[in-house]
Amino acid sequence: MARLTLTINGRARPVDVDADTPLLYVLRDTLEMDNPRFGCGLGQCGACTVLLDNRAVRSCSIPVSRAATGRIVTIDGLASAGRPHPV
């Protein structure tokens, strides 16, 4: 297990997980976030897409240890002033 701090939607979130766990599972299962969504689990459908340092990545295909050094933005983080983003 690794103690990591993820910056998600501008907020620091500490997690204690296996460093090889896919980011998607940490976001949904460990942090109980509704977004991103699980789709194919193979990085093909795009349902799990997040921004990692302003670059779109499939969160089902990236280990949480690789994402721990960057800024993660989910679809919820794109909202402004309480208004959802059109995406």
C-alpha positions as CSV (number, residue, x, y, z in Angstrom):
1,M,0.0,0.0,0.0
2,A,1.1,3.5,-0.7
3,R,0.0,6.7,0.9
4,L,-0.6,9.2,-1.9
5,T,-2.2,12.6,-2.1
6,L,-4.2,13.3,-5.3
7,T,-5.1,16.8,-6.3
8,I,-8.6,16.4,-7.7
9,N,-10.6,19.4,-8.9
10,G,-8.3,21.7,-7.0
11,R,-8.6,19.8,-3.7
12,A,-6.0,17.6,-2.1
13,R,-7.3,14.1,-1.3
14,P,-5.1,11.6,0.6
15,V,-5.5,7.9,-0.3
16,D,-3.9,4.7,1.0
17,V,-4.0,2.3,-1.9
18,D,-1.8,0.0,-4.0
19,A,0.3,2.2,-6.3
20,D,-0.7,0.1,-9.3
21,T,-4.4,0.5,-8.8
22,P,-6.1,2.2,-11.8
23,L,-6.9,5.8,-11.2
24,L,-10.6,5.1,-12.1
25,Y,-11.0,2.6,-9.2
26,V,-9.4,5.0,-6.7
27,L,-11.8,7.8,-7.8
28,R,-14.9,5.7,-7.8
29,D,-14.3,3.1,-5.1
30,T,-11.9,4.7,-2.6
31,L,-13.1,8.3,-2.9
32,E,-16.7,7.4,-3.8
33,M,-16.9,9.9,-6.7
34,D,-19.7,9.6,-9.3
35,N,-17.5,10.8,-12.1
36,P,-15.7,9.5,-14.1
37,R,-17.8,6.6,-15.2
38,F,-16.8,3.0,-15.8
39,G,-17.3,1.9,-19.4
40,C,-15.2,-0.7,-21.2
41,G,-12.3,-1.0,-18.7
42,L,-9.9,-1.1,-21.7
43,G,-9.4,2.6,-22.4
44,Q,-11.3,2.5,-25.6
45,C,-14.7,4.0,-24.9
46,G,-13.7,7.2,-23.2
47,A,-16.3,7.1,-20.4
48,C,-13.5,7.3,-17.8
49,T,-11.7,10.2,-19.3
50,V,-10.2,12.8,-16.9
51,L,-7.8,15.7,-17.4
52,L,-4.3,15.0,-16.0
53,D,-2.3,18.2,-16.2
54,N,-4.7,19.5,-18.9
55,R,-4.2,16.4,-21.0
56,A,-7.1,14.0,-21.6
57,V,-6.3,10.5,-20.2
58,R,-8.3,7.3,-19.7
59,S,-8.4,6.8,-16.0
60,C,-9.0,3.0,-16.3
61,S,-5.6,2.7,-18.0
62,I,-3.3,4.8,-15.8
63,P,-2.0,3.7,-12.4
64,V,-2.8,6.0,-9.5
65,S,0.9,6.4,-8.8
66,R,1.4,8.1,-12.1
67,A,-1.4,10.5,-11.5
68,A,-0.3,11.4,-8.0
69,T,2.2,14.0,-9.2
70,G,-0.3,15.9,-11.4
71,R,-3.6,17.8,-11.2
72,I,-6.7,15.7,-12.0
73,V,-9.9,17.4,-13.2
74,T,-13.0,15.3,-13.6
75,I,-16.2,16.4,-15.4
76,D,-17.4,17.8,-12.1
77,G,-14.3,20.0,-11.9
78,L,-15.2,21.7,-15.2
79,A,-18.3,23.4,-13.6
80,S,-18.1,27.1,-12.8
81,A,-20.2,29.1,-10.4
82,G,-22.4,26.0,-9.7
83,R,-23.3,25.6,-13.4
84,P,-22.4,22.3,-15.0
85,H,-20.1,22.4,-18.0
86,P,-21.8,21.6,-21.3
87,V,-19.7,18.6,-21.8
